[in-house]
Amino acid sequence: MESVTAYIAEHFAESLTVEDMAAKAGMAPFYFIRIFRRETGFTPHDYLLRVRVAAAKYLLKNTELTSKAICFTCGFSSESAFSYAFKRSTSLSPTEYRSSQ
C-alpha cells in the first residue's frame, strides 16, 4: 500500500479512480478497497479526499490563490464538492479557515 499512498500523494490533483489505484497495486478493485482500508483505516476515496483537503489547507494558509483556484488545483471537480469536503473535514468553510488563526 505504500506505493499506492505515494502515488496518491503525487497525483491527488488528477482524476483518480479506485480502478486506477487498484491497477497500481495490481489488485482487483473490490479486493483493493478491502486491503487498503485494513492497512490505512480509510477507504481509497476517503484517503484521497484527506490528501486533497490537506493540500487545500496548506494553500489557503500560505498563498493568495482564490478558493476557486485552490479547488481545481487540489483535484476537486467543482467548488461545491470542494466546499462540502472541506467543511466536512474541518468544520469550517475554506474562507473561514483562511481567516482563522
MOPAC internal coordinates of N, CA, C and O (Angstrom, degrees):
PM7 1SCF
backbone

  N    0.0000 0     0.00 0     0.00 0    0    0    0
  C    1.4484 1     0.00 0     0.00 0    1    0    0
  C    1.5256 1   111.75 1     0.00 0    2    1    0
  O    1.2310 1   120.22 1   159.58 1    3    2    1
  N    1.3208 1   117.18 1   -20.42 1    3    2    1
  C    1.4651 1   118.89 1   179.48 1    5    3    2
  C    1.5209 1   111.87 1   -60.03 1    6    5    3
  O    1.2310 1   120.49 1   141.03 1    7    6    5
  N    1.3216 1   116.67 1   -38.97 1    7    6    5
  C    1.4657 1   118.82 1   179.87 1    9    7    6
  C    1.5249 1   111.00 1   -67.20 1   10    9    7
  O    1.2310 1   120.43 1   145.11 1   11   10    9
  N    1.3218 1   116.78 1   -34.89 1   11   10    9
  C    1.4659 1   120.10 1   179.34 1   13   11   10
  C    1.5217 1   110.57 1   -72.07 1   14   13   11
  O    1.2310 1   119.65 1   137.05 1   15   14   13
  N    1.3234 1   118.26 1   -42.95 1   15   14   13
  C    1.4636 1   119.37 1   178.83 1   17   15   14
  C    1.5269 1   110.76 1   -65.81 1   18   17   15
  O    1.2310 1   120.08 1   144.82 1   19   18   17
  N    1.3165 1   117.46 1   -35.18 1   19   18   17
  C    1.4715 1   120.34 1   175.27 1   21   19   18
  C    1.5278 1   109.99 1   -66.19 1   22   21   19
  O    1.2310 1   120.44 1   139.85 1   23   22   21
  N    1.3278 1   116.76 1   -40.15 1   23   22   21
  C    1.4663 1   121.51 1   177.81 1   25   23   22
  C    1.5320 1   110.00 1   -61.58 1   26   25   23
  O    1.2310 1   120.60 1   136.32 1   27   26   25
  N    1.3231 1   116.46 1   -43.68 1   27   26   25
  C    1.4679 1   120.62 1   178.76 1   29   27   26
  C    1.5313 1   109.90 1   -62.54 1   30   29   27
  O    1.2310 1   120.28 1   136.38 1   31   30   29
  N    1.3185 1   117.07 1   -43.62 1   31   30   29
  C    1.4661 1   120.95 1  -179.91 1   33   31   30
  C    1.5269 1   111.97 1   -61.27 1   34   33   31
  O    1.2310 1   120.27 1   146.80 1   35   34   33
  N    1.3213 1   117.08 1   -33.20 1   35   34   33
  C    1.4606 1   121.11 1  -179.33 1   37   35   34
  C    1.5228 1   113.15 1   -84.70 1   38   37   35
  O    1.2310 1   120.19 1   153.36 1   39   38   37
  N    1.3305 1   117.23 1   -26.64 1   39   38   37
  C    1.4700 1   121.01 1  -172.37 1   41   39   38
  C    1.5251 1   113.84 1  -121.85 1   42   41   39
  O    1.2310 1   119.89 1  -159.97 1   43   42   41
  N    1.3488 1   117.82 1    20.03 1   43   42   41
  C    1.4652 1   120.31 1  -175.51 1   45   43   42
  C    1.5164 1   113.23 1   -60.37 1   46   45   43
  O    1.2310 1   119.77 1   154.54 1   47   46   45
  N    1.3207 1   118.04 1   -25.46 1   47   46   45
  C    1.4632 1   120.94 1  -177.98 1   49   47   46
  C    1.5280 1   112.34 1   -77.89 1   50   49   47
  O    1.2310 1   120.68 1   168.28 1   51   50   49
  N    1.3286 1   116.30 1   -11.72 1   51   50   49
  C    1.4589 1   120.79 1   179.48 1   53   51   50
  C    1.5248 1   109.95 1   -88.25 1   54   53   51
  O    1.2310 1   120.95 1   -12.07 1   55   54   53
  N    1.3080 1   115.79 1   167.93 1   55   54   53
  C    1.4513 1   121.05 1   176.39 1   57   55   54
  C    1.5335 1   108.25 1   -80.19 1   58   57   55
  O    1.2310 1   120.58 1   -83.09 1   59   58   57
  N    1.3271 1   116.49 1    96.91 1   59   58   57
  C    1.4655 1   120.90 1  -179.31 1   61   59   58
  C    1.5151 1   110.04 1  -100.24 1   62   61   59
  O    1.2310 1   121.04 1   -41.81 1   63   62   61
  N    1.3159 1   115.61 1   138.19 1   63   62   61
  C    1.4543 1   120.90 1   176.05 1   65   63   62
  C    1.5211 1   109.11 1  -114.62 1   66   65   63
  O    1.2310 1   121.24 1   -16.23 1   67   66   65
  N    1.3122 1   115.23 1   163.77 1   67   66   65
  C    1.4689 1   119.80 1   175.81 1   69   67   66
  C    1.5220 1   109.27 1   -60.32 1   70   69   67
  O    1.2310 1   120.44 1   143.86 1   71   70   69
  N    1.3122 1   116.76 1   -36.14 1   71   70   69
  C    1.4598 1   120.60 1   178.90 1   73   71   70
  C    1.5284 1   111.25 1   -62.13 1   74   73   71
  O    1.2310 1   120.37 1   138.98 1   75   74   73
  N    1.3416 1   116.91 1   -41.02 1   75   74   73
  C    1.4660 1   121.22 1   176.84 1   77   75   74
  C    1.5181 1   111.07 1   -61.24 1   78   77   75
  O    1.2310 1   121.29 1   132.98 1   79   78   77
  N    1.3347 1   115.14 1   -47.02 1   79   78   77
  C    1.4633 1   119.77 1  -178.40 1   81   79   78
  C    1.5261 1   111.46 1   -66.55 1   82   81   79
  O    1.2310 1   120.59 1   139.86 1   83   82   81
  N    1.3368 1   116.47 1   -40.14 1   83   82   81
  C    1.4666 1   120.91 1   178.99 1   85   83   82
  C    1.5214 1   110.42 1   -64.26 1   86   85   83
  O    1.2310 1   120.56 1   139.25 1   87   86   85
  N    1.3192 1   116.54 1   -40.75 1   87   86   85
  C    1.4635 1   120.16 1   178.12 1   89   87   86
  C    1.5253 1   110.31 1   -63.45 1   90   89   87
  O    1.2310 1   120.34 1   140.59 1   91   90   89
  N    1.3168 1   116.96 1   -39.41 1   91   90   89
  C    1.4585 1   121.00 1   177.82 1   93   91   90
  C    1.5337 1   110.87 1   -61.19 1   94   93   91
  O    1.2310 1   120.93 1   144.63 1   95   94   93
  N    1.3389 1   115.83 1   -35.37 1   95   94   93
  C    1.4668 1   121.26 1   179.56 1   97   95   94
  C    1.5290 1   112.17 1   -85.52 1   98   97   95
  O    1.2310 1   120.62 1   170.35 1   99   98   97
  N    1.3378 1   116.41 1    -9.65 1   99   98   97
  C    1.4549 1   120.27 1  -178.42 1  101   99   98
  C    1.5193 1   113.12 1    72.16 1  102  101   99
  O    1.2310 1   120.69 1  -144.41 1  103  102  101
  N    1.3305 1   116.29 1    35.59 1  103  102  101
  C    1.4618 1   121.77 1  -177.30 1  105  103  102
  C    1.5214 1   110.59 1  -130.05 1  106  105  103
  O    1.2310 1   121.57 1   -19.21 1  107  106  105
  N    1.3159 1   114.60 1   160.79 1  107  106  105
  C    1.4621 1   120.01 1   170.94 1  109  107  106
  C    1.5228 1   107.76 1   -70.78 1  110  109  107
  O    1.2310 1   119.56 1   -33.75 1  111  110  109
  N    1.3297 1   118.45 1   146.25 1  111  110  109
  C    1.4648 1   120.94 1  -176.31 1  113  111  110
  C    1.5361 1   114.80 1   -53.46 1  114  113  111
  O    1.2310 1   119.81 1   132.83 1  115  114  113
  N    1.3220 1   117.97 1   -47.17 1  115  114  113
  C    1.4610 1   120.04 1  -177.97 1  117  115  114
  C    1.5259 1   111.31 1   -62.03 1  118  117  115
  O    1.2310 1   120.67 1   134.61 1  119  118  117
  N    1.3103 1   116.32 1   -45.39 1  119  118  117
  C    1.4665 1   120.76 1   179.20 1  121  119  118
  C    1.5342 1   110.25 1   -65.48 1  122  121  119
  O    1.2310 1   120.54 1   139.20 1  123  122  121
  N    1.3149 1   116.57 1   -40.80 1  123  122  121
  C    1.4566 1   121.64 1   178.78 1  125  123  122
  C    1.5271 1   111.24 1   -57.98 1  126  125  123
  O    1.2310 1   120.05 1   134.33 1  127  126  125
  N    1.3277 1   117.51 1   -45.67 1  127  126  125
  C    1.4630 1   121.33 1  -179.60 1  129  127  126
  C    1.5258 1   110.13 1   -59.10 1  130  129  127
  O    1.2310 1   120.42 1   134.95 1  131  130  129
  N    1.3223 1   116.81 1   -45.05 1  131  130  129
  C    1.4700 1   120.75 1   179.82 1  133  131  130
  C    1.5255 1   111.69 1   -61.61 1  134  133  131
  O    1.2310 1   120.64 1   132.82 1  135  134  133
  N    1.3256 1   116.38 1   -47.18 1  135  134  133
  C    1.4625 1   120.87 1  -177.68 1  137  135  134
  C    1.5299 1   110.26 1   -68.39 1  138  137  135
  O    1.2310 1   120.15 1   136.81 1  139  138  137
  N    1.3117 1   117.31 1   -43.19 1  139  138  137
  C    1.4676 1   121.39 1  -179.63 1  141  139  138
  C    1.5276 1   109.84 1   -59.57 1  142  141  139
  O    1.2310 1   120.84 1   134.70 1  143  142  141
  N    1.3226 1   115.99 1   -45.30 1  143  142  141
  C    1.4662 1   119.69 1  -179.30 1  145  143  142
  C    1.5243 1   111.25 1   -64.68 1  146  145  143
  O    1.2310 1   120.48 1   139.83 1  147  146  145
  N    1.3108 1   116.68 1   -40.17 1  147  146  145
  C    1.4616 1   120.38 1   179.42 1  149  147  146
  C    1.5292 1   110.82 1   -64.51 1  150  149  147
  O    1.2310 1   120.30 1   141.28 1  151  150  149
  N    1.3338 1   117.03 1   -38.72 1  151  150  149
  C    1.4636 1   121.76 1  -176.76 1  153  151  150
  C    1.5305 1   113.51 1   -79.18 1  154  153  151
  O    1.2310 1   120.30 1   144.69 1  155  154  153
  N    1.3358 1   117.02 1   -35.31 1  155  154  153
  C    1.4653 1   120.22 1  -173.34 1  157  155  154
  C    1.5282 1   113.92 1  -108.92 1  158  157  155
  O    1.2310 1   120.32 1   158.46 1  159  158  157
  N    1.3111 1   117.00 1   -21.54 1  159  158  157
  C    1.4578 1   120.50 1  -175.26 1  161  159  158
  C    1.5172 1   113.29 1    87.45 1  162  161  159
  O    1.2310 1   120.15 1  -178.87 1  163  162  161
  N    1.3264 1   117.32 1     1.13 1  163  162  161
  C    1.4602 1   122.52 1  -179.20 1  165  163  162
  C    1.5245 1   109.73 1  -131.81 1  166  165  163
  O    1.2310 1   121.02 1   -26.54 1  167  166  165
  N    1.3296 1   115.66 1   153.46 1  167  166  165
  C    1.4546 1   118.38 1   169.40 1  169  167  166
  C    1.5299 1   107.06 1   -71.96 1  170  169  167
  O    1.2310 1   119.52 1   -20.46 1  171  170  169
  N    1.3238 1   118.52 1   159.54 1  171  170  169
  C    1.4683 1   119.39 1   177.45 1  173  171  170
  C    1.5257 1   112.45 1   -55.86 1  174  173  171
  O    1.2310 1   120.41 1   139.71 1  175  174  173
  N    1.3208 1   116.82 1   -40.29 1  175  174  173
  C    1.4641 1   120.69 1  -179.86 1  177  175  174
  C    1.5295 1   111.04 1   -64.14 1  178  177  175
  O    1.2310 1   120.27 1   133.14 1  179  178  177
  N    1.3252 1   117.08 1   -46.86 1  179  178  177
  C    1.4644 1   120.28 1   179.27 1  181  179  178
  C    1.5220 1   111.61 1   -63.16 1  182  181  179
  O    1.2310 1   120.46 1   141.55 1  183  182  181
  N    1.3156 1   116.73 1   -38.45 1  183  182  181
  C    1.4614 1   120.75 1   178.49 1  185  183  182
  C    1.5228 1   110.40 1   -63.61 1  186  185  183
  O    1.2310 1   120.67 1   135.17 1  187  186  185
  N    1.3246 1   116.32 1   -44.83 1  187  186  185
  C    1.4614 1   121.21 1   178.25 1  189  187  186
  C    1.5313 1   110.68 1   -60.63 1  190  189  187
  O    1.2310 1   120.21 1   136.62 1  191  190  189
  N    1.3278 1   117.20 1   -43.38 1  191  190  189
  C    1.4659 1   120.14 1   178.13 1  193  191  190
  C    1.5241 1   111.27 1   -62.40 1  194  193  191
  O    1.2310 1   119.88 1   139.89 1  195  194  193
  N    1.3313 1   117.83 1   -40.11 1  195  194  193
  C    1.4596 1   121.05 1   178.67 1  197  195  194
  C    1.5343 1   111.10 1   -62.25 1  198  197  195
  O    1.2310 1   120.56 1   138.70 1  199  198  197
  N    1.3214 1   116.53 1   -41.30 1  199  198  197
  C    1.4657 1   120.43 1   178.55 1  201  199  198
  C    1.5281 1   110.11 1   -65.02 1  202  201  199
  O    1.2310 1   120.61 1   136.37 1  203  202  201
  N    1.3216 1   116.44 1   -43.63 1  203  202  201
  C    1.4612 1   120.04 1   179.60 1  205  203  202
  C    1.5216 1   112.24 1   -63.91 1  206  205  203
  O    1.2310 1   120.25 1   137.12 1  207  206  205
  N    1.3344 1   117.12 1   -42.88 1  207  206  205
  C    1.4629 1   120.84 1   179.44 1  209  207  206
  C    1.5290 1   110.34 1   -65.98 1  210  209  207
  O    1.2310 1   119.99 1   140.50 1  211  210  209
  N    1.3242 1   117.62 1   -39.50 1  211  210  209
  C    1.4676 1   120.76 1   178.13 1  213  211  210
  C    1.5324 1   110.39 1   -61.43 1  214  213  211
  O    1.2310 1   120.37 1   138.32 1  215  214  213
  N    1.3208 1   116.90 1   -41.68 1  215  214  213
  C    1.4650 1   120.64 1   177.49 1  217  215  214
  C    1.5222 1   110.36 1   -65.19 1  218  217  215
  O    1.2310 1   120.48 1   138.86 1  219  218  217
  N    1.3247 1   116.69 1   -41.14 1  219  218  217
  C    1.4704 1   120.78 1   179.05 1  221  219  218
  C    1.5257 1   110.87 1   -64.07 1  222  221  219
  O    1.2310 1   120.07 1   138.91 1  223  222  221
  N    1.3299 1   117.46 1   -41.09 1  223  222  221
  C    1.4656 1   120.84 1   177.68 1  225  223  222
  C    1.5273 1   110.35 1   -59.34 1  226  225  223
  O    1.2310 1   120.71 1   135.36 1  227  226  225
  N    1.3073 1   116.25 1   -44.64 1  227  226  225
  C    1.4648 1   120.23 1   178.84 1  229  227  226
  C    1.5313 1   110.69 1   -60.34 1  230  229  227
  O    1.2310 1   120.89 1   132.36 1  231  230  229
  N    1.3314 1   115.91 1   -47.64 1  231  230  229
  C    1.4645 1   119.76 1  -178.20 1  233  231  230
  C    1.5267 1   112.24 1   -65.97 1  234  233  231
  O    1.2310 1   120.15 1   143.57 1  235  234  233
  N    1.3153 1   117.33 1   -36.43 1  235  234  233
  C    1.4570 1   120.31 1   178.50 1  237  235  234
  C    1.5265 1   111.47 1   -64.08 1  238  237  235
  O    1.2310 1   120.33 1   141.91 1  239  238  237
  N    1.2985 1   116.97 1   -38.09 1  239  238  237
  C    1.4643 1   121.21 1  -177.88 1  241  239  238
  C    1.5273 1   113.59 1   -83.48 1  242  241  239
  O    1.2310 1   119.95 1   153.91 1  243  242  241
  N    1.3234 1   117.70 1   -26.09 1  243  242  241
  C    1.4604 1   120.20 1  -170.13 1  245  243  242
  C    1.5188 1   115.78 1  -117.06 1  246  245  243
  O    1.2310 1   120.11 1  -177.70 1  247  246  245
  N    1.3210 1   117.39 1     2.30 1  247  246  245
  C    1.4636 1   119.70 1   178.45 1  249  247  246
  C    1.5211 1   109.52 1  -136.43 1  250  249  247
  O    1.2310 1   121.27 1    -7.98 1  251  250  249
  N    1.2894 1   115.19 1   172.02 1  251  250  249
  C    1.4609 1   121.87 1   175.71 1  253  251  250
  C    1.5347 1   111.12 1  -103.74 1  254  253  251
  O    1.2310 1   120.24 1  -168.98 1  255  254  253
  N    1.3245 1   117.14 1    11.02 1  255  254  253
  C    1.4652 1   120.28 1   179.36 1  257  255  254
  C    1.5236 1   110.34 1   -59.15 1  258  257  255
  O    1.2310 1   120.64 1   -32.94 1  259  258  257
  N    1.3143 1   116.38 1   147.06 1  259  258  257
  C    1.4607 1   120.47 1   176.98 1  261  259  258
  C    1.5248 1   109.19 1   -71.59 1  262  261  259
  O    1.2310 1   121.11 1   -18.97 1  263  262  261
  N    1.3106 1   115.49 1   161.03 1  263  262  261
  C    1.4677 1   120.03 1   176.79 1  265  263  262
  C    1.5228 1   110.78 1   -59.33 1  266  265  263
  O    1.2310 1   120.86 1   142.53 1  267  266  265
  N    1.3192 1   115.97 1   -37.47 1  267  266  265
  C    1.4634 1   120.56 1   179.52 1  269  267  266
  C    1.5337 1   110.25 1   -63.23 1  270  269  267
  O    1.2310 1   119.99 1   134.93 1  271  270  269
  N    1.3130 1   117.62 1   -45.07 1  271  270  269
  C    1.4630 1   120.97 1   179.14 1  273  271  270
  C    1.5245 1   110.81 1   -64.57 1  274  273  271
  O    1.2310 1   120.69 1   138.80 1  275  274  273
  N    1.3203 1   116.28 1   -41.20 1  275  274  273
  C    1.4692 1   120.25 1   178.80 1  277  275  274
  C    1.5199 1   110.43 1   -64.28 1  278  277  275
  O    1.2310 1   120.90 1   139.30 1  279  278  277
  N    1.3014 1   115.88 1   -40.70 1  279  278  277
  C    1.4637 1   121.71 1   178.72 1  281  279  278
  C    1.5263 1   111.10 1   -52.21 1  282  281  279
  O    1.2310 1   120.59 1   127.51 1  283  282  281
  N    1.3135 1   116.48 1   -52.49 1  283  282  281
  C    1.4608 1   120.23 1  -176.51 1  285  283  282
  C    1.5310 1   112.38 1   -78.84 1  286  285  283
  O    1.2310 1   120.10 1   151.10 1  287  286  285
  N    1.3182 1   117.42 1   -28.90 1  287  286  285
  C    1.4628 1   121.37 1   175.96 1  289  287  286
  C    1.5289 1   110.63 1   -64.18 1  290  289  287
  O    1.2310 1   120.76 1   146.66 1  291  290  289
  N    1.3132 1   116.15 1   -33.34 1  291  290  289
  C    1.4676 1   121.14 1  -177.57 1  293  291  290
  C    1.5286 1   113.40 1   -91.43 1  294  293  291
  O    1.2310 1   120.09 1  -176.82 1  295  294  293
  N    1.3182 1   117.44 1     3.18 1  295  294  293
  C    1.4590 1   120.39 1   172.53 1  297  295  294
  C    1.5153 1   116.59 1    92.68 1  298  297  295
  O    1.2310 1   119.93 1  -171.06 1  299  298  297
  N    1.3212 1   117.75 1     8.94 1  299  298  297
  C    1.4679 1   119.29 1   177.43 1  301  299  298
  C    1.5183 1   109.17 1   -76.91 1  302  301  299
  O    1.2310 1   120.82 1   -32.75 1  303  302  301
  N    1.3203 1   116.03 1   147.25 1  303  302  301
  C    1.4584 1   120.67 1  -175.31 1  305  303  302
  C    1.5255 1   112.86 1   -80.78 1  306  305  303
  O    1.2310 1   120.21 1   158.17 1  307  306  305
  N    1.3235 1   117.20 1   -21.83 1  307  306  305
  C    1.4622 1   120.69 1   179.95 1  309  307  306
  C    1.5184 1   109.52 1  -156.10 1  310  309  307
  O    1.2310 1   121.12 1   -16.42 1  311  310  309
  N    1.3184 1   115.46 1   163.58 1  311  310  309
  C    1.4611 1   120.08 1   178.09 1  313  311  310
  C    1.5171 1   111.45 1   -66.11 1  314  313  311
  O    1.2310 1   120.36 1   145.52 1  315  314  313
  N    1.3245 1   116.91 1   -34.48 1  315  314  313
  C    1.4677 1   118.90 1   179.60 1  317  315  314
  C    1.5344 1   110.53 1   -69.11 1  318  317  315
  O    1.2310 1   120.03 1   141.00 1  319  318  317
  N    1.3381 1   117.55 1   -39.00 1  319  318  317
  C    1.4690 1   120.26 1   177.25 1  321  319  318
  C    1.5244 1   109.86 1   -64.56 1  322  321  319
  O    1.2310 1   120.48 1   140.72 1  323  322  321
  N    1.3241 1   116.69 1   -39.28 1  323  322  321
  C    1.4627 1   121.48 1   177.74 1  325  323  322
  C    1.5225 1   110.75 1   -63.13 1  326  325  323
  O    1.2310 1   120.46 1   128.72 1  327  326  325
  N    1.3199 1   116.72 1   -51.28 1  327  326  325
  C    1.4683 1   120.61 1  -178.62 1  329  327  326
  C    1.5213 1   111.41 1   -60.30 1  330  329  327
  O    1.2310 1   120.67 1   136.85 1  331  330  329
  N    1.3206 1   116.32 1   -43.15 1  331  330  329
  C    1.4651 1   120.34 1  -179.48 1  333  331  330
  C    1.5286 1   111.03 1   -63.03 1  334  333  331
  O    1.2310 1   120.02 1   130.88 1  335  334  333
  N    1.3329 1   117.56 1   -49.12 1  335  334  333
  C    1.4688 1   121.33 1  -179.10 1  337  335  334
  C    1.5169 1   110.69 1   -64.55 1  338  337  335
  O    1.2310 1   120.14 1   139.85 1  339  338  337
  N    1.3186 1   117.34 1   -40.15 1  339  338  337
  C    1.4585 1   121.37 1  -178.10 1  341  339  338
  C    1.5253 1   110.04 1   -66.07 1  342  341  339
  O    1.2310 1   120.60 1   132.50 1  343  342  341
  N    1.3181 1   116.45 1   -47.50 1  343  342  341
  C    1.4657 1   120.13 1  -178.52 1  345  343  342
  C    1.5260 1   110.98 1   -66.51 1  346  345  343
  O    1.2310 1   120.41 1   142.59 1  347  346  345
  N    1.3021 1   116.82 1   -37.41 1  347  346  345
  C    1.4698 1   120.83 1   178.13 1  349  347  346
  C    1.5339 1   110.54 1   -63.70 1  350  349  347
  O    1.2310 1   120.53 1   144.99 1  351  350  349
  N    1.3059 1   116.59 1   -35.01 1  351  350  349
  C    1.4583 1   121.66 1  -177.51 1  353  351  350
  C    1.5338 1   112.95 1   -81.38 1  354  353  351
  O    1.2310 1   120.26 1   141.35 1  355  354  353
  N    1.3376 1   117.10 1   -38.65 1  355  354  353
  C    1.4645 1   120.77 1  -171.29 1  357  355  354
  C    1.5270 1   114.57 1  -113.63 1  358  357  355
  O    1.2310 1   120.34 1   170.46 1  359  358  357
  N    1.3120 1   116.95 1    -9.54 1  359  358  357
  C    1.4728 1   123.52 1  -174.01 1  361  359  358
  C    1.5303 1   112.68 1    66.75 1  362  361  359
  O    1.2310 1   120.54 1  -169.07 1  363  362  361
  N    1.3162 1   116.58 1    10.93 1  363  362  361
  C    1.4663 1   122.18 1   176.89 1  365  363  362
  C    1.5237 1   109.40 1  -129.11 1  366  365  363
  O    1.2310 1   120.78 1   -29.08 1  367  366  365
  N    1.3169 1   116.11 1   150.92 1  367  366  365
  C    1.4602 1   119.07 1   171.74 1  369  367  366
  C    1.5228 1   107.70 1   -73.98 1  370  369  367
  O    1.2310 1   119.45 1   -17.14 1  371  370  369
  N    1.3249 1   118.66 1   162.86 1  371  370  369
  C    1.4639 1   119.83 1   176.58 1  373  371  370
  C    1.5303 1   112.66 1   -56.44 1  374  373  371
  O    1.2310 1   119.95 1   141.56 1  375  374  373
  N    1.3155 1   117.71 1   -38.44 1  375  374  373
  C    1.4610 1   121.32 1   179.31 1  377  375  374
  C    1.5229 1   111.05 1   -67.19 1  378  377  375
  O    1.2310 1   120.43 1   137.12 1  379  378  377
  N    1.3317 1   116.78 1   -42.88 1  379  378  377
  C    1.4612 1   120.90 1   178.00 1  381  379  378
  C    1.5338 1   110.04 1   -63.54 1  382  381  379
  O    1.2310 1   120.63 1   138.99 1  383  382  381
  N    1.3213 1   116.40 1   -41.01 1  383  382  381
  C    1.4655 1   120.00 1  -179.94 1  385  383  382
  C    1.5324 1   111.03 1   -62.92 1  386  385  383
  O    1.2310 1   121.13 1   136.33 1  387  386  385
  N    1.3199 1   115.44 1   -43.67 1  387  386  385
  C    1.4655 1   119.53 1  -179.01 1  389  387  386
  C    1.5329 1   111.51 1   -61.27 1  390  389  387
  O    1.2310 1   120.49 1   140.76 1  391  390  389
  N    1.3059 1   116.67 1   -39.24 1  391  390  389
  C    1.4758 1   119.62 1  -176.63 1  393  391  390
  C    1.5344 1   112.90 1   -85.13 1  394  393  391
  O    1.2310 1   119.66 1   170.23 1  395  394  393
  N    1.3125 1   118.25 1    -9.77 1  395  394  393
  C    1.4665 1   120.45 1   179.81 1  397  395  394
  C    1.5231 1   110.80 1   -81.42 1  398  397  395
  O    1.2310 1   120.97 1   -20.52 1  399  398  397
  N    1.3061 1   115.74 1   159.48 1  399  398  397
  C    1.4792 1   124.97 1   175.86 1  401  399  398
  C    1.4739 1   110.92 1    68.68 1  402  401  399
  O    1.2310 1   120.10 1   180.00 1  403  402  401

